[in-house]
């Protein structure tokens, strides 16, 4: 990933984080092929569930894997999440918004960012 515009999907983040933690995307127990689900991967051979979160400091985190990936990316690039820029294009026109106004971006009830309209 070279920029925030190329943020991987949740599934791609799951596979990449598993490779980062275990050295491959195969089952750490038997080297079998993993079947990826939303929050875990199950080995097709030994049927053991593997979670990216279970054996790491991500345990108990409510952040999505994409947000965890973004956190690791910013840390690796020595950027704070406040200094990264994200360009958002809105699909619907919004009336009465002008350049220079501040905006806040929410993910459910959590504030994930904000900025000034350009």
N, C-alpha and C positions, 0 to 999 in steps of 0.2 A: 504494500500500500504506500503510494507516494504522497497522497493528499487525502483530505477528508472527503473529497468527492468520490473516491474509490473505496469507501467503507464496505467491507465484505458483508454478505448476508449472515443471518444468525447461524445457519448451517455451516457456512464456510468458517465462521469464527469458532464454532464448536470443534470442527476437524483440526483447524490450525492450532488451537489451544491444547488439544489432546496431543498433537505432534510435539508441541513445545514442551509439554510436561513429561511425556513418555518416550519421546524420540521417534515415534511413528504413529500412524493412525490405526495400527493393528492392536489386538487385545494384548495387554501387558502380561496376562497370565499364560495364554496358550498360543499367541501370535495369530489367532483366528481373525476373520473379517468382522468388522463391527457394523452394526445396523444403528444408524443415528436416529434418535428421537429428539423431541424438543429439549428436554432437560438432562438426558443421559444417552449413553450408547450401550447397546447390548451385544455381546459376542454371539455370533451365529453358531459357534462350536461349543463352548463351555457354558453359554447362557448367562454369564456373569454381567451384572450392570456396572458400568463405569461412568462416573460423573467428573466433569472438569472441576467442579466446585468442591467435591467431598474431601479431597486430600490436600487442599490448598488453603490459603488465607482468604479465598473467595467464599468459603463456607459461611452460610447464613446471609450472604449478600442478596439483595433484591434487584440488583442491577442486571440488565439483559447482557448476554454474551457480547453483543455489539458494543455496549457501553464499556464493558470490561476490556474489550479489545482496544477501544479508543483510549482508555486510561493507560494501558500498557504502551500503546503507540506514542502517546504524548510523553510518557515517562522516558521511553527509549530515545525520543528525539529531543529530550530536555525542553519540552514546551509545557507551559501550564495550560489548562483547558481554557483559561480566560484569554490567552493570547492567540488561540487558534481562530481562524475565520471560517465561517460557513455561509455559503450563499444559498438562500432559500428563494425559490420561485413559487409563487402562489398560483393555483390553477383558476381561482375565481378572482374577479376584480373586487377590491375593497374600496369603498367610498370613504372619503374624508380622511385619508391617510396621506401625509405629505413627507417629503424628504426632510430629515432632521428630527423627526419624532422618534421617541424611544419605543422599543417593543420587547416583550417578554415571551419566551417560548416554553410551553408546558408539555410534560409527558404525564398525562393523568393529573395527579395533584402535585407533582414535583416540578420545580423550575429547573430546566435543563440549559437555559441560555437566555441571551438577550442581546440587544444591540441597538444601533441607530439606523433608521431607514435611510438608504442612499438614493 
